[in-house]
Amino acid sequence: MLTGPEQRQRTDDEASRTLERISGGVFAVAPDGTLLYVNGSLLTMLGEEPSAVIGKNVYELYPEARDADFLHYLERALASGEVEEFEAFAPRLGRWLRRRLYPTPDGVTVIVDEGRPGDSEDVPDPLREALGRARGAEQRYRDLLDSMADGWKETTPAGDILAVNEALAAMLGYDSAEDLLTRVGSANELYVDPEDRVRGLRSESGGKPRMIEAQMRRRDGGTVWVRSTLTPRYGPDGEVASYRGFVEDITEHRDAERRRREAEERIESRERTLLAEAVHDEPLQLVVAAILRLDGLQAQLPPELAEPVEHVASLLEQTIERLRNLVVALSPPDLRDGLVASVRGLTDGLFMGTATEVEVEGPVLLPLEPEIETGAFRVLREALVNVRKHARADRVLVRLTESGDTVVLEVVDDGVGGAKASTEPGHLGMTSMFARAESLGGSLTVDSPVGGGTRVSLVVPLGDRAS
């Protein structure tokens, strides 16, 4: 007669043999997600050895298979104790699977059936025909996506990749869409800066497509600039189930824009240099000559003219000082004494002779790469020129601060506000500031309510402190 433990062992053995004879997949998951058992059919389906999956955690394994749906229903079954069933496409296997999740005292047992419901002989002919038409429409949809020149992808809100087309795979240097799906688990891995995608999802769109421009990684380690649309697809519960959208390669366009900006910067720098030289070599020298001439005449003038002439000489000396400050403001930046000192010199030149009070705050030296420091100075200069020309401000604060791995540079005024980026003739300054900030690997924000002053905030990355 069998004892209790022997009887339980025999029962377990018979259950295991039964599960091994099932043509579909069967596996058991503990409440913490550990895989306790996987039958031979499912191992064959996955092409895995038992040691590769048993004892592993599904929350670690399944992101590789992009099976976010399974994790969702697993958590529901564990929480509710109710049987869950769903059908979804498995990218890793390239076919549809139906899963039934049965809660048990030890966790959840899952039965996996290959094929779609329409493959069963028990399904009535009209339903099988409808399902066949649906599969045909789906295949035509996939064929259409794969025939397009632009890339296309669908991801979950968390970033798990559900589907991609062949054009996106080729754009990113993969052999095929299947190759990309096998190698990459999350769309966040495709972005050089994953926050680009996150910021795109956070942007308010009222359910409309969102658009972002960002760099994506190629399989060979290179990068490509893309313009990507993120169109939300809602589930029955009203929540976003996934994001679909096209991915356009804009690398050539970005390169052309960069070359154009660099050419404009060279022209602007040359024009400023020529203007500074012209002010220094002609008007400034003429004013100096006029003062010397007045000094020579003062001894010959009657007493009643001495004071007016001295007043004129004083005005000319003030003019010399302003012209010299203008020359400094127009000349290429000399950043040897640091960005803060250069900005102070710039504001002295721009606002001399005005009633505007300007304050510059910041450390003497900031650990910025030379090209970033020069670019940041140019953005600040454009912002301050805009204040001088348009803001009618009483007070201006320029503040430079370190914040984590970045430097934040702000220009805040109490003027009339209403500043906007515009591509209209004569209003390219703000647009060029945004482009230059992006070229520095940073970002620019402008807060300028009408009548409420303007805050321009530039964020750029810090240099290597160890260098």
Solvent accessible surface area in square Angstrom, and as a share of the most:
residue,aa,sasa,rsa
1,M,239,1.07
2,L,69,0.34
3,T,75,0.43
4,G,40,0.39
5,P,87,0.55
6,E,87,0.39
7,Q,85,0.38
8,R,152,0.55
9,Q,104,0.46
10,R,127,0.46
11,T,70,0.41
12,D,83,0.43
13,D,55,0.29
14,E,86,0.38
15,A,49,0.38
16,S,48,0.31
17,R,132,0.48
18,T,65,0.38
19,L,50,0.25
20,E,80,0.36
21,R,175,0.64
22,I,58,0.30
23,S,105,0.68
24,G,10,0.09
25,G,0,0.00
26,V,1,0.00
27,F,4,0.02
28,A,21,0.16
29,V,1,0.01
30,A,13,0.10
31,P,86,0.54
32,D,94,0.49
33,G,0,0.00
34,T,33,0.19
35,L,10,0.05
36,L,89,0.44
37,Y,52,0.20
38,V,8,0.05
39,N,0,0.00
40,G,27,0.26
41,S,29,0.19
42,L,11,0.06
43,L,19,0.09
44,T,113,0.65
45,M,24,0.11
46,L,51,0.25
47,G,66,0.63
48,E,52,0.23
49,E,120,0.54
50,P,62,0.39
51,S,93,0.60
52,A,37,0.29
53,V,11,0.06
54,I,67,0.34
55,G,51,0.49
56,K,89,0.38
57,N,37,0.19
58,V,0,0.00
59,Y,79,0.30
60,E,121,0.54
61,L,43,0.22
62,Y,42,0.16
63,P,53,0.33
64,E,105,0.47
65,A,17,0.13
66,R,5,0.02
67,D,14,0.07
68,A,25,0.20
69,D,62,0.32
70,F,1,0.00
71,L,29,0.14
72,H,92,0.41
73,Y,51,0.19
74,L,0,0.00
75,E,87,0.39
76,R,114,0.42
77,A,0,0.00
78,L,58,0.29
79,A,93,0.72
80,S,63,0.41
81,G,47,0.45
82,E,111,0.50
83,V,87,0.50
84,E,19,0.09
85,E,96,0.43
86,F,17,0.07
87,E,57,0.26
88,A,13,0.10
89,F,87,0.36
90,A,10,0.08
91,P,11,0.07
92,R,92,0.34
93,L,35,0.17
94,G,48,0.46
95,R,87,0.32
96,W,61,0.21
97,L,8,0.04
98,R,47,0.17
99,R,11,0.04
100,R,63,0.23
101,L,0,0.00
102,Y,79,0.30
103,P,39,0.24
104,T,58,0.34
105,P,139,0.88
106,D,104,0.54
107,G,5,0.04
108,V,2,0.01
109,T,36,0.21
110,V,0,0.00
111,I,47,0.24
112,V,4,0.03
113,D,30,0.15
114,E,91,0.41
115,G,20,0.20
116,R,43,0.16
117,P,41,0.26
118,G,2,0.02
119,D,92,0.48
120,S,43,0.28
121,E,162,0.73
122,D,134,0.69
123,V,21,0.12
124,P,83,0.52
125,D,87,0.45
126,P,96,0.60
127,L,86,0.43
128,R,73,0.27
129,E,102,0.46
130,A,39,0.31
131,L,36,0.18
132,G,30,0.29
133,R,157,0.57
134,A,51,0.40
135,R,75,0.27
136,G,25,0.24
137,A,47,0.37
138,E,60,0.27
139,Q,101,0.45
140,R,158,0.58
141,Y,88,0.33
142,R,62,0.23
143,D,76,0.40
144,L,106,0.53
145,L,6,0.03
146,D,51,0.26
147,S,86,0.56
148,M,50,0.22
149,A,98,0.76
150,D,60,0.31
151,G,0,0.00
152,W,12,0.04
153,K,4,0.02
154,E,14,0.07
155,T,0,0.00
156,T,14,0.08
157,P,59,0.37
158,A,78,0.60
159,G,0,0.00
160,D,27,0.14
161,I,0,0.00
162,L,43,0.21
163,A,20,0.15
164,V,1,0.00
165,N,0,0.00
166,E,72,0.32
167,A,17,0.13
168,L,0,0.00
169,A,1,0.00
170,A,70,0.54
171,M,28,0.12
172,L,0,0.00
173,G,27,0.26
174,Y,25,0.09
175,D,120,0.62
176,S,36,0.23
177,A,7,0.05
178,E,115,0.51
179,D,23,0.12
180,L,0,0.00
181,L,17,0.08
182,T,88,0.51
183,R,132,0.48
184,V,9,0.05
185,G,13,0.12
186,S,21,0.14
187,A,0,0.00
188,N,42,0.22
189,E,98,0.44
190,L,4,0.02
191,Y,1,0.00
192,V,52,0.30
193,D,58,0.30
194,P,60,0.38
195,E,77,0.34
196,D,32,0.17
197,R,4,0.01
198,V,37,0.21
199,R,127,0.46
200,G,4,0.04
201,L,31,0.15
202,R,180,0.66
203,S,51,0.33
204,E,156,0.70
205,S,24,0.16
206,G,65,0.63
207,G,35,0.34
208,K,143,0.61
209,P,82,0.52
210,R,40,0.15
211,M,119,0.53
212,I,22,0.11
213,E,73,0.33
214,A,1,0.01
215,Q,53,0.24
216,M,0,0.00
217,R,116,0.42
218,R,74,0.27
219,R,101,0.37
220,D,105,0.55
221,G,66,0.63
222,G,31,0.30
223,T,67,0.39
224,V,9,0.05
225,W,57,0.20
226,V,0,0.00
227,R,60,0.22
228,S,0,0.00
229,T,30,0.17
230,L,1,0.01
231,T,51,0.30
232,P,14,0.09
233,R,92,0.34
234,Y,111,0.42
235,G,18,0.17
236,P,155,0.98
237,D,111,0.58
238,G,50,0.49
239,E,116,0.52
240,V,42,0.24
241,A,39,0.30
242,S,0,0.00
243,Y,16,0.06
244,R,83,0.30
245,G,6,0.06
246,F,94,0.39
247,V,0,0.00
248,E,68,0.31
249,D,71,0.37
250,I,7,0.03
251,T,37,0.21
252,E,149,0.67
253,H,93,0.41
254,R,31,0.11
255,D,46,0.24
256,A,45,0.35
257,E,51,0.23
258,R,102,0.37
259,R,132,0.48
260,R,109,0.40
261,R,32,0.12
262,E,68,0.30
263,A,34,0.26
264,E,77,0.35
265,E,35,0.16
266,R,154,0.56
267,I,102,0.52
268,E,50,0.22
269,S,32,0.21
270,R,136,0.50
271,E,105,0.47
272,R,44,0.16
273,T,30,0.17
274,L,81,0.40
275,L,94,0.47
276,A,6,0.04
277,E,83,0.37
278,A,47,0.37
279,V,16,0.09
280,H,84,0.37
281,D,88,0.45
282,E,111,0.50
283,P,59,0.37
284,L,5,0.03
285,Q,81,0.36
286,L,126,0.63
287,V,23,0.13
288,V,44,0.25
289,A,52,0.40
290,A,40,0.31
291,I,17,0.09
292,L,118,0.59
293,R,163,0.59
294,L,33,0.16
295,D,77,0.40
296,G,46,0.44
297,L,55,0.27
298,Q,58,0.26
299,A,100,0.77
300,Q,140,0.62
301,L,52,0.26
302,P,55,0.34
303,P,120,0.75
304,E,123,0.55
305,L,81,0.40
306,A,40,0.31
307,E,136,0.61
308,P,68,0.43
309,V,25,0.14
310,E,108,0.49
311,H,112,0.50
312,V,69,0.40
313,A,8,0.07
314,S,45,0.29
315,L,86,0.43
316,L,40,0.20
317,E,98,0.44
318,Q,87,0.39
319,T,53,0.31
320,I,16,0.08
321,E,83,0.37
322,R,112,0.41
323,L,31,0.16
324,R,126,0.46
325,N,21,0.11
326,L,70,0.35
327,V,25,0.14
328,V,89,0.51
329,A,6,0.05
330,L,20,0.10
331,S,33,0.21
332,P,74,0.47
333,P,32,0.20
334,D,79,0.41
335,L,32,0.16
336,R,206,0.75
337,D,104,0.54
338,G,2,0.02
339,L,0,0.00
340,V,2,0.01
341,A,45,0.35
342,S,18,0.11
343,V,0,0.00
344,R,110,0.40
345,G,25,0.24
346,L,4,0.02
347,T,6,0.04
348,D,83,0.43
349,G,13,0.12
350,L,31,0.15
351,F,14,0.06
352,M,69,0.31
353,G,55,0.53
354,T,46,0.27
355,A,102,0.79
356,T,26,0.15
357,E,103,0.46
358,V,47,0.27
359,E,76,0.34
360,V,16,0.09
361,E,66,0.30
362,G,31,0.30
363,P,58,0.36
364,V,113,0.65
365,L,119,0.59
366,L,15,0.08
367,P,43,0.27
368,L,19,0.09
369,E,62,0.28
370,P,97,0.61
371,E,116,0.52
372,I,18,0.09
373,E,24,0.11
374,T,39,0.22
375,G,6,0.06
376,A,0,0.00
377,F,9,0.04
378,R,52,0.19
379,V,1,0.00
380,L,2,0.01
381,R,8,0.03
382,E,33,0.15
383,A,3,0.02
384,L,0,0.00
385,V,29,0.17
386,N,32,0.17
387,V,12,0.07
388,R,110,0.40
389,K,134,0.57
390,H,101,0.45
391,A,10,0.08
392,R,190,0.69
393,A,10,0.08
394,D,99,0.52
395,R,127,0.46
396,V,3,0.02
397,L,37,0.18
398,V,0,0.00
399,R,69,0.25
400,L,0,0.00
401,T,60,0.35
402,E,74,0.33
403,S,61,0.39
404,G,64,0.62
405,D,120,0.62
406,T,41,0.24
407,V,0,0.00
408,V,30,0.17
409,L,0,0.00
410,E,24,0.11
411,V,2,0.01
412,V,32,0.19
413,D,11,0.05
414,D,76,0.39
415,G,8,0.08
416,V,55,0.32
417,G,18,0.18
418,G,30,0.29
419,A,38,0.29
420,K,162,0.69
421,A,61,0.48
422,S,29,0.18
423,T,109,0.63
424,E,105,0.47
425,P,118,0.74
426,G,78,0.75
427,H,108,0.48
428,L,100,0.50
429,G,22,0.21
430,M,18,0.08
431,T,47,0.27
432,S,37,0.24
433,M,1,0.00
434,F,76,0.32
435,A,20,0.16
436,R,15,0.06
437,A,1,0.01
438,E,80,0.36
439,S,65,0.42
440,L,25,0.12
441,G,61,0.59
442,G,21,0.20
443,S,59,0.38
444,L,14,0.07
445,T,87,0.51
446,V,41,0.24
447,D,90,0.47
448,S,18,0.11
449,P,73,0.46
450,V,133,0.77
451,G,61,0.59
452,G,54,0.52
453,G,3,0.03
454,T,17,0.10
455,R,97,0.35
456,V,10,0.06
457,S,16,0.10
458,L,0,0.00
459,V,45,0.26
460,V,1,0.00
461,P,47,0.30
462,L,25,0.12
463,G,14,0.13
464,D,90,0.47
465,R,149,0.54
466,A,98,0.76
467,S,122,0.79
